[in-house]
Amino acid sequence: MHPAPPASPSEATPATRGPSAARGPLLLLTLLLFALLLALVAARWNPLMDGDADLSAALHRRAVAEPGVTRAHRILSDWVWDPWTMRALCALVVVALVWRRRDPVLAAWLAVTCLLGTLLQQALKALVDRPRPVWPDPVDSAHYAAFPSGHAMTATVVCGLLLWLLRRSGTGGAWWWTALALSVVSVLGVGLTRLWLGVHWPSDVAGGWLLGAFTVLLSTAAYERRKATRAQS
């Protein structure tokens, strides 16, 4: 009795390429949504501008009226979910990949993705040059242009990459669901803090989320394609 021959790449696709196959449509969708939002923000489309202004004003009134809640939002925004905190978390994972997993290529891929995401975000800020909200009684301040939100994008990129790494390592059960819950709370929470503090328009936060998701999907798809190509060669 002879052993069955190894499955060809085409035969292996249903079992091995499921997540990668689903990544393609999501990649295109996030790109199209971000491109549309970018065009509307750049064109100062009135319905979007009015909606941004109305929601921001309503949140700002609450932020002024509830200083204790606002203080909590500042701590979360400036320390827990600050982009530098997120980058430090990414740096720790990069070191762990090199030191514990002996995988410098994956570590470098992670670091470069975060770096390029930051550069892309800063370039778009300079290109769009959207002013931040201005209030007579501000509860916080921020520098540089508004679109897209760097806090929202950085949290999305770092959390998305870490979830991808956990999936690649086979993490499941309670550890996976805990990581997923923390990531969702972080990504959504950081966007809310930026709106509550009155330093971003809602479309800035949405743009950060979309661009962050696109960055993660593009980076992970490229890495998986590279791994598959090297495995077949």
Secondary structure, 3 states (H helix, E strand, C coil): CCCCCCCCHHHHHHHHCHHHHHHHHHHHHHHHHHHHHHHHHHCCCHHHHHHHHHHHHHHHHHHHHCHHHHHHHHHHHHHHCCHHHHHHHHHHHHHHHHHCCCCHHHHHHHHHHHHHHHHHHHHHHHHHCCCCCCCCCCCCCCCCCCCCCHHHHHHHHHHHHHHHHHHHCCCCHHHHHHHHHHHHHHHHHHHHHHHHCCCCCHHHHHHHHHHHHHHHHHHHHHHHHHHHHHHHC
